[in-house]
Amino acid sequence: MQTLFRHGDDLIVTPFAQLLASLRNVRANLISIANIQTSDDGRHANRTTKRPPLHNTPLPENVVTCAQETLEELDWCLDQLETIQTHRSVSEMASSKFRKMLNKELSHFAESSKSGTQVSKFLITTYMDKDDDDPTIEIEVPGEGPSTSSPQLSMGLLKKAQTAAMNRISGVRKLRAPSHEGHLPEYGVACAKEVAVYMQQLNDWGPDVFKIDELSKNHALTAITYALFRERGLIKAFEIPSSVFVTYLLNLEHHYRSNPYHNHIHAADVAQSMHVLLTSPVLTEVFSDLEVMAAIFAGAIHDVDHPGFTNQYLINSNNELAIMYNDESVLEQHHLAVAFKLLQDSNCDFLCSLSKKQRLQFRKIVIDMVLATDMSKHMSLLADLKTMVEAKKVAGNNVIVLDKYNDKIQVLQSMIHLADLSNPTKPIELYRQWNSRILEEYWRQGDREKELGIEVSPMCDRGNVTIEKSQVGFIDYIVHPLYETWADLVYPDAQNILDQLEENREWYQSRIPEEPESARSENS
């Protein structure tokens, strides 16, 4: 039977934090057995556990000396472990464990109904990176055996579907010339005066970005990003030429395609969500201005030139982008290439006042963050964040100390992943609109897959989707565990987000249609 680890009233589930908890327990037992006198003050005060001694018999001097030396060694080990950075070797333990836990839960979810099977397949294929050493379970559709042959590819259609990615990255689409004369508008672009009401909500979780887009004449990304940079004092701090910055933003916006979901409005939403997450009181003094600027910029550019198809589709269809990036985070690498290619134009280089070192730091942060928006990295990101939260909890340290790059970028990567998955945490009317948009984009991909003669991806068949159940599963297995862990890190700041998430879950849960008796019996 697996040992349950607790710290106070909290159940500890990540292996690294369990290791710390176990060693602390060993330390407490040693003190109790050897009846060692310890001080309640000093750097080890938070490790002192008040337990009555097991005996009052004086121990031989050599035994007491050995016990004290052992305690000192144990304290040294705990010092090293409590300050260790969450490198892959540590976080992989948690990631592997979380994958197994999610697989088990989704197996039960799949058995509950035929629609549950499809939702489970979607969550596993989208949010779990393939680990060659830890095979993922295959969920079979009831009544169907495992596939023994792949559908015949329609090579003619495949060829037409491939994009001229090489040319687009090396040349990018023709840039729009600067159009600023004299004083810039308040939000960088001309907007209806009513937009001010909505722009005043940029510090809140869930402003109506669709309304902002309408009132800014389809320039929500430019207006919101410009406003955030100005409000945070970044334009002044880094001597950013406002007209050049707006030129860059307009060209960035121009390179977002007219997809139902992955478009400039989604980018504006993620950038604004990043801004709010960065304002958590716990994180106020953690990040430098350069890191904050890179984080908001990463949110703005993270999906530029998105074709409206998933990474797996691009790989399956032998797309030029997949060939260029060797099937590894294909879209994310393309977004970065386009965004930084735009910066090379002198009319768009708003970072012109940065030193070479600052530019390199900025670029590294943005690259590391945007690569983390690959949804297949979800379990690793969640495991890293959970390990950090629990390790600090076991160490008795409520203050977030991120003095090394690895720790800082881990939090920023989690943050952009949170922002990218934030739709279910927004007011229900916004959440429903985002949900309709992503489903339409998935369905368009499914239509294309049918044309190409390749297997239709889970959730991409417009005639075979249970919308309400898919959202409940998405919240339960992906979004809620992530936001709950983040709420532990920034406690009590994110409670309103968790409350809205729960409210939205109940909204969809109450609308799940009952499946016909025949479908339930087939699944049992």
Protein Blocks (a to p, Z undefined) as FASTA:
>chain_A
ZZdddehjbccfbfklmmmmmmmmmmmmmmmmnopacdfedjklmmpccdddfbfcdcdf
klmmmmmmmmmmmmmmmmmmmmpccdfklmmmmmmmmmmmmmmmmmmmmmmpmklmmmmm
mmmmmmpccdfklccdddddehiacdfbdcdddfklmmmmpccfklmmmnopaddddfbe
hjadfkopacdfklmmmmmmmmpghiafklmmmmnooplmmmmmmmmmmmnommmmnopa
fklmmmmmmmmmmmpccbfklpcklmmmmmmmmmmmmmpmklmmmpcfklmmmmmmmmmm
mmgoiahiafklmmmnopaklmmnnopakllmmmmmmmmmmmmpmklmmmlmpcfklmmm
mmmmmmmmmmmmpmklmmmmmmmmmmmmmmmmmnopabdcdfbfklmmmmmmmmmmmmmm
mmmmmcfklmmmmmmmmmmmmmmmmmmmmmnopacdehiamklccfklmmmmmmmmmmmm
mmmmmmmmmocklmmmmmmmmmmmmmmmmmmccddfklmmmmZZ
